[in-house]
């Protein structure tokens, strides 16, 4: 038996999943997905990302991605944060950050006292897009 990782599905994504499941139960064999369901999938993908939407709704990733306007895809963001070392006798540390969407980051600091950790974490996880 395979253990499945459980994670909470946002309400809008769960509602879309239920609509797709209802359609799959009553559709004629091998019929294409109706345009209103594709439109729903595109809207959900713009909110929750293509991969998560395709997996949850059991859609082909590439077919869904092709339907999204390129300018509407969530764009990864990054920022440069300069860390200025200050003299001290503290030992190094490792910081692991994880956002609510599963993205993770690990930072090793040789001199943690030289870093405003709150400002660093806020700048790295600033709202995307």
N, C-alpha and C positions, 0 to 999 in steps of 0.2 A: 504494500500500500504506500502510495506517495503522499507525503505530508505537504499540504499547500500552505503557502504563506498567506496569512489573512491581512488585509489592509482595508481601511475604510474608503469607500467610494463616495465622492461628492454627490449630493442629491441630484444635480442636473445630469451627471453622467449615469447615475443609477436609473433615472427615469428614461433616458435614451436607451439604455441597455434593455429595460423591460419592453419598450416599444419594438425594438429589433427582435426580441424573443417572441413577442406576440405575432409579428409578421412572419417569422420563420415557421411558426406552427401552422399557419393557414395558407402559406404561399404555394403556388403550383411548383412542382419540382423544377429546379434549375432556372427559375424566373429571375430576372435582374432586380436589383434593389430599386425600389421606387424613388423618384426624384425627391419627394418630401423627406424621405429617410436619409438620403445622401445630404440634403441641405442641413438636416439636424446634426448629422455626423460632422459636417464641416464646422458648424457653429460650435459644437462641443470641442472639437480639436483646436479651435482658436483659443478656447478658454483653458483647456487641460493638456494640450500638446497632442501631436499626431500619434506617437507611440502608445501612450496610455489609452487614448481613445480607440485606436485600432485594436488593441489587445482586449479592452473591456467589451467593445461592441462586436468582437470577432470579425473584423474587416481586414482586407488586405492593406497593409501599411502604405505601399506605393500607390495603390488606387486612391486611397484617401488623401495622401499628400498631393497628388496631381490635381485634386479638386480645390485645394486651398490656394487663394491668391498669395503669391510670394510675399507681398508686403504685409500680409496679415499673420504670418507665422510668428510665433513667439521667438524673439531674437535674444541670444545669450548676451549678457552684459558683463563687462568687467571694468575694473577701475584700478589704477595704479595707486598704491599706498606706500609712501616712503617711510621707512623705519629708521630713525636716527638713534644709533647706539649711545648709551651713556655709561660712564664708569660705575661698576658695582661688583659685588662678589657673589651674586646669586647664580644658581646653577641653571642649565638649560631646561626647557620644557617643551612638550608637544601639545598643541591644541587641535582638537577635532571638532569641526562644525558640520551640522547637517540641517538642511532646510526642510520644510514640510512636504516637499515634492521628491524627496529621496536623494537630492544632490548632496555630496559629501566633500569636505575639504580637510586636509590635515596640514598643519603648519608647525614646523620645528623652529623654536626660537632659542638661539644661543644665549640671548640676554633678555629675558621676558620683562624685566623692570623698565626697559627702554621703550616699551610699547603701551599705548593706550588701548587695551584689549577691547573695551566697549566700542570705541571709535572704529577699530579695525574690523570687528565682527559686523557692525552696522554697514560699513562701506562695502564689505564683501557680499552681504546678503540684501543689499538695497533692492527694493521692488523692481522686478524685471519688466522691461518693455515699457 
